[in-house]
Amino acid sequence: MVSPWRKVLYLRQPYPDNHVPPSFLHLLRTNDNVHRPSLSALFLGSLRVSFHLSVVMAFIASFYLLEAGSISPSTLICTSWATMGAIFATVVSLSSSPGTGNLVALASQAKLISVFLMTLLAFAPILRTLTEDVSSDSIYAIAAGLFIGNLLLNDYRRGISGSFGFPVSIATNCAVCGSVVLGSRLTSSFAVFALLQMAVLCFVASPMALRSAPMATADARSLYALMAVTVAAVFVIWTQLEPVIGGIYGLALICISVASPIWIHTTGAHIKNVVYGPWDQAKLVPFRTMGRS
């Protein structure tokens, strides 16, 4: 009678090397460590993507209004600073809770942004004439490509540090470069400064503040509510300016914040298939020699 096969290394057995026992798949396990997020968590996570898309669309709407003369540069500066003040006040209120130490980082970031704005004010006349010999169609195409790159490379994770690493730095550079080439289409230096200071607030200050906020806490509901109001306000503005663009933007919001979370919750979690079983790689334990007594 042939002895049953045993899973023992370096044991001579009457079986070929490629022998597969009938119980091989009995210990098969799939997706042991896969975490299925709740639908509410998916909705809140998608809101960060919708908010950043709304920030880009709000900046483009500001350029549209400045170029058409529908809004003055001083009005744009006051509006952008009021909105950014609301975001920073919400972040500071969250960061001042016990267990968070982001107030010093926010203060240093505010100083850096102030110095950068003063530099923009000095170089605004040069930036206004930067692309005089380039056609507007080429400028708009370049700006569109840069803003798309910003949307694709931006870091939408929560609970990370406020520093700009790779590829977040590339996303920020794309947005700033797109803002500069759009600002070169404006007619006055003060309008260029107004647009670029809004670019600094939208693409530098706002991401830094959001990355410093403790988004995982229960107190972050006010910040999520502010992000949702911003998304809705930008949608209303674009439906009044250009109904076609507003409709495309609204469709993108529905796909990002409604359809995608529902699809991930119902279908996307089943696509992942991680297999575990007795064929996994063995973990070698080194032999420890006993020292001489």
C-alpha positions as CSV (number, residue, x, y, z in Angstrom):
1,M,0.0,0.0,0.0
2,V,1.4,3.4,-1.0
3,S,1.7,5.8,1.8
4,P,-0.3,9.1,1.5
5,W,1.5,12.1,0.2
6,R,2.9,14.4,2.9
7,K,3.8,18.1,2.5
8,V,7.3,17.7,3.9
9,L,10.5,19.1,2.3
10,Y,13.4,16.8,1.5
11,L,11.3,13.6,2.2
12,R,11.6,10.8,-0.2
13,Q,8.1,9.8,-1.3
14,P,6.9,7.5,-4.1
15,Y,5.4,10.4,-6.0
16,P,6.7,12.5,-8.9
17,D,8.0,15.9,-8.3
18,N,5.0,17.6,-10.0
19,H,2.5,15.6,-8.0
20,V,-0.7,17.5,-7.1
21,P,-2.8,16.0,-4.2
22,P,-6.6,16.1,-4.4
23,S,-6.7,18.4,-1.4
24,F,-4.6,21.0,-3.1
25,L,-7.5,23.5,-3.7
26,H,-9.3,22.9,-0.4
27,L,-7.3,25.7,1.3
28,L,-7.9,28.2,-1.5
29,R,-8.7,31.7,-0.2
30,T,-9.6,34.8,-2.3
31,N,-9.5,38.4,-1.3
32,D,-8.8,37.8,2.4
33,N,-7.5,41.3,3.0
34,V,-9.7,43.3,0.6
35,H,-11.5,46.2,2.4
36,R,-14.8,47.2,0.9
37,P,-15.4,50.8,1.7
38,S,-18.8,52.1,2.6
39,L,-20.9,54.1,0.1
40,S,-20.7,57.2,2.3
41,A,-16.9,57.0,2.4
42,L,-16.8,56.7,-1.4
43,F,-19.1,59.8,-1.8
44,L,-16.9,61.9,0.5
45,G,-13.7,60.7,-1.3
46,S,-15.1,61.6,-4.7
47,L,-16.0,65.0,-3.4
48,R,-12.3,65.9,-3.3
49,V,-12.0,65.1,-7.0
50,S,-15.2,67.1,-7.8
51,F,-13.9,70.0,-5.7
52,H,-10.6,70.2,-7.5
53,L,-12.4,70.1,-10.8
54,S,-14.6,72.9,-9.6
55,V,-11.6,74.9,-8.6
56,V,-10.1,74.6,-12.1
57,M,-13.5,75.5,-13.7
58,A,-13.8,78.5,-11.3
59,F,-10.4,79.8,-12.4
60,I,-11.3,79.4,-16.1
61,A,-14.6,81.2,-15.4
62,S,-12.7,84.1,-13.8
63,F,-10.5,84.4,-16.8
64,Y,-13.5,84.4,-19.0
65,L,-15.1,87.2,-17.0
66,L,-11.9,89.2,-16.9
67,E,-11.3,89.0,-20.6
68,A,-14.9,90.0,-21.4
69,G,-14.8,92.9,-18.9
70,S,-17.7,91.5,-16.9
71,I,-15.8,91.7,-13.6
72,S,-13.2,94.1,-12.4
73,P,-9.8,92.8,-11.1
74,S,-10.4,94.3,-7.6
75,T,-13.7,92.4,-7.4
76,L,-12.0,89.2,-8.3
77,I,-9.3,89.8,-5.7
78,C,-11.8,90.4,-3.0
79,T,-14.0,87.4,-3.9
80,S,-11.1,85.0,-4.1
81,W,-9.6,86.1,-0.8
82,A,-13.0,85.9,0.9
83,T,-13.5,82.3,-0.4
84,M,-10.0,81.3,0.6
85,G,-10.4,82.9,4.0
86,A,-13.5,80.7,4.6
87,I,-11.5,77.6,3.7
88,F,-8.5,78.6,5.9
89,A,-10.8,79.5,8.8
90,T,-12.5,76.0,8.6
91,V,-9.1,74.3,8.3
92,V,-7.8,76.3,11.3
93,S,-10.8,75.4,13.4
94,L,-10.3,71.7,12.6
95,S,-6.5,71.9,13.2
96,S,-6.9,73.6,16.6
97,S,-8.6,70.5,18.0
98,P,-6.6,68.2,20.4
99,G,-4.2,65.9,18.7
100,T,-3.4,68.1,15.7
101,G,-0.4,70.4,15.3
102,N,-0.8,72.0,11.9
103,L,-1.3,75.6,12.9
104,V,2.5,76.4,12.7
105,A,2.7,74.8,9.3
106,L,-0.3,76.8,8.1
107,A,1.3,80.0,9.3
108,S,4.6,79.3,7.5
109,Q,2.7,78.5,4.4
110,A,0.8,81.8,4.6
111,K,4.1,83.7,4.8
112,L,5.4,81.9,1.8
113,I,2.3,82.6,-0.2
114,S,2.4,86.3,0.7
115,V,6.0,86.6,-0.6
116,F,5.0,84.8,-3.8
117,L,2.1,87.3,-4.3
118,M,4.4,90.3,-3.9
119,T,6.7,88.8,-6.6
120,L,3.8,88.3,-8.9
121,L,2.8,91.9,-8.5
122,A,6.3,93.0,-9.5
123,F,6.4,90.8,-12.6
124,A,2.8,91.3,-13.8
125,P,3.8,93.7,-16.6
126,I,6.3,91.2,-17.9
127,L,3.9,88.3,-17.8
128,R,1.3,90.4,-19.6
129,T,3.5,90.6,-22.7
130,L,4.9,87.1,-22.4
131,T,3.0,85.6,-25.4
132,E,2.3,88.6,-27.6
133,D,3.5,86.8,-30.8
134,V,1.5,83.6,-30.1
135,S,-2.0,83.2,-31.4
136,S,-4.9,82.9,-29.0
137,D,-5.9,79.4,-30.3
138,S,-2.4,78.1,-29.5
139,I,-2.6,79.7,-26.0
140,Y,-6.0,78.1,-25.3
141,A,-4.8,74.7,-26.5
142,I,-1.7,74.8,-24.3
143,A,-3.7,76.0,-21.3
144,A,-6.2,73.2,-21.7
145,G,-3.5,70.6,-21.9
146,L,-1.8,72.0,-18.8
147,F,-5.0,72.0,-16.7
148,I,-5.9,68.5,-17.8
149,G,-2.4,67.5,-16.7
150,N,-3.1,69.2,-13.3
151,L,-6.4,67.2,-12.9
152,L,-4.7,63.9,-13.8
153,L,-1.6,64.3,-11.6
154,N,-3.1,65.9,-8.6
155,D,-3.0,64.0,-5.3
156,Y,-6.5,63.3,-4.1
157,R,-5.6,61.3,-1.0
158,R,-6.5,62.5,2.5
159,G,-4.5,62.4,5.6
160,I,-1.1,63.2,4.0
161,S,1.4,65.9,4.7
162,G,1.2,69.4,3.3
163,S,4.4,69.1,1.4
164,F,4.5,69.0,-2.4
165,G,6.1,65.8,-3.5
166,F,6.1,63.9,-6.8
167,P,3.8,64.0,-8.8
168,V,1.9,66.8,-6.8
169,S,4.6,69.3,-7.7
170,I,4.2,68.5,-11.4
171,A,0.4,69.1,-11.1
172,T,1.0,72.4,-9.4
173,N,3.5,73.5,-12.0
174,C,1.0,72.6,-14.8
175,A,-1.7,74.7,-13.2
176,V,0.6,77.7,-12.6
177,C,2.0,77.5,-16.1
178,G,-1.6,77.3,-17.5
179,S,-2.5,80.4,-15.4
180,V,0.5,82.3,-16.7
181,V,-0.3,81.6,-20.4
182,L,-3.9,82.6,-19.9
183,G,-3.0,85.7,-18.0
184,S,-0.8,86.8,-21.0
185,R,-4.1,87.3,-23.0
186,L,-5.4,90.0,-20.6
187,T,-5.0,93.7,-21.4
188,S,-3.9,95.3,-18.1
189,S,-1.2,94.4,-15.7
190,F,-3.6,94.7,-12.7
191,A,-5.9,92.1,-14.4
192,V,-2.9,89.8,-14.8
193,F,-2.0,90.1,-11.2
194,A,-5.7,89.5,-10.1
195,L,-5.8,86.3,-12.2
196,L,-2.4,85.0,-11.0
197,Q,-3.1,85.7,-7.4
198,M,-6.3,83.7,-7.8
199,A,-4.2,80.9,-9.4
200,V,-1.9,80.9,-6.3
201,L,-4.9,80.7,-4.0
202,C,-6.6,77.9,-6.1
203,F,-3.6,75.7,-6.9
204,V,-1.1,76.4,-4.2
205,A,-2.8,77.6,-1.0
206,S,-6.0,75.6,-1.3
207,P,-4.4,72.2,-1.8
208,M,-1.9,72.9,1.0
209,A,-4.7,73.8,3.4
210,L,-6.8,70.8,2.5
211,R,-3.9,68.4,2.9
212,S,-3.2,69.9,6.4
213,A,-6.8,69.4,7.5
214,P,-7.8,66.3,9.5
215,M,-10.3,65.1,6.9
216,A,-10.9,61.7,8.7
217,T,-12.3,63.2,11.8
218,A,-16.0,63.7,12.4
219,D,-15.5,67.5,12.8
220,A,-14.6,67.7,9.1
221,R,-18.3,67.8,8.0
222,S,-18.2,71.6,7.8
223,L,-15.2,71.4,5.4
224,Y,-17.0,68.8,3.2
225,A,-20.1,71.0,3.2
226,L,-18.0,74.0,2.1
227,M,-16.5,71.9,-0.7
228,A,-20.0,70.8,-1.8
229,V,-21.3,74.4,-1.8
230,T,-18.3,75.4,-3.9
231,V,-19.0,72.7,-6.4
232,A,-22.7,73.7,-6.7
233,A,-21.8,77.4,-7.0
234,V,-19.3,76.8,-9.8
235,F,-21.9,74.7,-11.6
236,V,-24.5,77.5,-11.4
237,I,-22.0,80.1,-12.7
238,W,-21.1,78.0,-15.7
239,T,-24.8,77.3,-16.6
240,Q,-25.3,81.1,-16.7
241,L,-22.1,81.8,-18.7
242,E,-22.1,79.0,-21.2
243,P,-25.0,76.4,-20.9
244,V,-23.2,73.9,-23.1
245,I,-20.0,73.9,-21.0
246,G,-22.2,74.0,-17.9
247,G,-24.0,70.8,-19.1
248,I,-20.7,69.0,-19.8
249,Y,-19.4,70.1,-16.4
250,G,-22.5,68.9,-14.7
251,L,-22.3,65.5,-16.5
252,A,-18.7,65.2,-15.3
253,L,-19.8,65.9,-11.7
254,I,-22.5,63.2,-11.9
255,C,-20.0,60.7,-13.3
256,I,-17.4,61.5,-10.6
257,S,-19.5,62.0,-7.5
258,V,-22.5,59.8,-8.1
259,A,-22.0,57.1,-10.8
260,S,-18.4,56.2,-9.9
261,P,-18.9,55.6,-6.1
262,I,-22.0,53.5,-6.8
263,W,-20.2,51.5,-9.4
264,I,-17.2,50.9,-7.2
265,H,-19.4,49.9,-4.3
266,T,-21.6,47.5,-6.3
267,T,-19.3,46.1,-9.0
268,G,-15.8,47.4,-8.7
269,A,-15.0,45.6,-5.4
270,H,-15.7,42.3,-7.0
271,I,-13.2,42.8,-9.9
272,K,-10.2,42.5,-7.6
273,N,-9.2,38.9,-7.2
274,V,-6.2,38.1,-4.9
275,V,-5.6,34.4,-4.4
276,Y,-4.0,32.9,-1.3
277,G,-3.3,29.2,-0.7
278,P,-0.8,26.5,0.3
279,W,1.3,27.3,-2.7
280,D,2.4,30.6,-1.4
281,Q,6.1,31.2,-1.0
282,A,7.6,29.7,2.1
283,K,9.1,31.9,4.8
284,L,12.6,30.8,5.6
285,V,13.6,31.1,9.3
286,P,17.4,31.4,9.6
287,F,19.1,28.9,11.9
288,R,20.6,30.6,15.0
289,T,23.8,29.1,16.3
290,M,24.2,28.9,20.0
291,G,27.1,30.7,21.4
292,R,29.8,28.9,23.3
293,S,29.3,29.0,27.0
